[in-house]
Amino acid sequence: MKAVHVLAAVVLVLLLIGQVRAGGRAEFNAQGFFLWIRVGRFQIQILPMKPKPKKKPSPPKKPKKPKKEKPPTPLPEKVGGALEYAQALLPVGLEAAKGMWRGLRVDDLELELTAGSPDPADAAMLYGRANAALGALWTPLTRAFHVKDGRARVRLDFDAPGVTVYGTAALSIKIGTAVWIGLRAGVKALMGILAARRRLKIKRRQRKAA
């Protein structure tokens, strides 16, 4: 009975881990572009990267003696090997990509355009253009992705230098979904590779017999 309880606890933990969402968050503002990767509530910033400390210059190395060039080794003759493997793996990769795309969710999407000019007439013209541009951006994004929380707006600021853009987006997918798609694609890829290898062996035998 203890083994059953342990197995049930392990399965429960795996199911709970599978429900955790992992992904990334991006933000574009006046300071530049920022990117984070996150798992659950934890996130790590990867862009912009922190500058690495400068290393002390190493002493010059002694010049190595030039090595004698070896003649190139002839490549083994292949009968459509690369094409066979590509035909086997491409459908698997496309299916996995579609599965990832369906499982991907935009948890937070925000676009803000600020239009402004010291001249009220110019500011009003920029405000209208910004609204039209925001509509052209927002509609394709919300159609392409499953957006959980989305906000889009245009602000009018007479002190702003023209039109400025602020955007942030957080995308995620369940760990369990990603693992399942990866395992399924891995099994199919392995089966495809083995099948392609068998076909190549048959072709080589037929070529030798001819």
N, C-alpha and C positions, 0 to 999 in steps of 0.2 A: 504493500500500500504506500510505503514511503516513496518508492520509485515513481509511482503514479502521481503523487502529490508534487514531487520535484519536477516531473515532466510537465504537469499542468501549470506550475508556476513559471517555468521557462517559456512555455507557449504564450502565457499571459503577458510576460515581459516583452517578448518579441512583438506581440500584437500592439502593445502600447507604444513601443519604439516605432513601429511601422506607421502609427498615426501622427508622429511628429513631422512637422513640415520643415524642409530645408530649401535654401535658395539664396537669393541675393537681393541687395537694395542698391539702387543708383540714384544719384542726385546731381543736378546741374544747376548752378547758380552763378552769381557774378564772380565768385572766387575760383570757379573752375568745375571740373568733373570729379565726383567722388564715387567710390564703389566699395561695398561691403559684401561679405559672404556671411550667411547666418544659418544656424541650426537651432530651432526652437526660439528661445528668447536671447540666445547668445549670438553676437556678431563680431566679426573681425574686419577692420578696414584694410583693404589691399591697394586702393588708389586714392589719393596720390601716395606713392611709396616714400617712406622716410629716407632721407639721404644717408648713405652708408659712411661710416667714419673712414677717413683717408688712411691708407696703409703707408707705412714707412717704405721708402724706396729700397728694394733689395739690391745687394751688391751684384755687379755684372758677372754673368756666368761665362765660363771658359767656352770658346767655340768648339762645337763637336766636330769630329772628323766626318766628312761626307761618306754616306753609306753607298755601296754599290747598288745600282738599280737592278732589280730582278725582272726578268721577262714576264709580261702579263700572263696570268694563268688563263687558259681558254675556258670559257663558260660552258657548262654542260648543255647539250642540245635539249630544248624543250618543245613539246608539241602542244601549243596553245595553253600552257599552264596558267599564266596570269589571267587569261580570258575565262578559263574554266572557274577559277576561284572567284573572279569578279562577278560572274553570273550567279554564283551560289550565294555570295555574301551581300550583294547589293539589295535584293529584296528584303533580306533580314534587317539590314541597316535602316531602310526606308520605313519598314513596319515599326521598328523600335522608335524611330524619330517621331512618327505619327502618334504612338502611344505616349511618349513624353510630352508632346505638344498638347494632347487631350488632357493629360493629368496636370499640366501647368496651370497655375492660377495667379492672377494679379491681385495680391492682397490690398495694395494701396497704390493709387495712381492719381497724381495731382499735376495739373498744368496751370500756370499762371502767367499771363502776359500783362505787362505794365506799359501803357502808352502815355506819353506826355510830351509837352512842348511849352515854352513860355508863351507862345501865341495860341490863344484859345481856338482859333479856326484850325490851325495845324493840329492841335491836340485832338479836336473832334474828328478830323480826317484820319489821324493815326488810330484813334479808338475804333472807328468803323472797320479799318483794315485789320486791326488786331482781332476783332470779333470774327471776321470772315476767315482769317487764318486759323483761329482756334477751332472753329467748326470743321474746317478741312482736316485738321490734325486729329481731333477728338473722335469723330465718327469712325474712321478706319481702325483706330486703336481699340475702341470698345467692341467693334464687330469681330476683330481678330482674336481677342482674348476674353476669357471669363474674368471680368473685373468685379471684385467683391466690394470695394469702396473706392469710388472715383469722384474727383472734384475738378472742375474747370471754371476759370473765371478770368475776366479782363478788368484791370484796375486803371483808373485815370489819375495820373500824377503830373501836375504841371512842372514839377522840378526834375522829372525823369528825362534823360537824354534820348529821346526817340522811343523805340520799342525794346524792352528787355524781356527775357524769358527765364522762368524758373520752372523746373520740373523734377519730380521725384517718383520713383516706381519701385515697388517691392514685389518680387515674383517668388513663388515657392511651389514645391511638389512634395507629396507625402513620401517619406523614406520607404515605406512598404511598397508603394506604387513603383518607385524607381527601381528598387531591388527586384521586384517581380518582373518588370519589363526587361531588366538586365539579365536575369537568370533565363527567362524564356528566350531572349535573343541569343544568349550564349549557347544554349542547347541546340537551337536551330542552326546557328553558325557552325557548330561542331559537326552536326549531321551533314550540313552542306559541304563542308571541307572534306569529310570522309567520302561522300558520294563523288565529289569532283576528283579526288585522288584515285578512286576506283576507275572512273572513266578515263583518266590519264593513263593508268596502267594498261587498260584494254587497248587504247590507241597505240601505245608503244609496242605492245605485242603484235598488233596488226601491222605496224610499220616494219617491224623486224621480219615478220613472216612474208611480207610482200617482196 
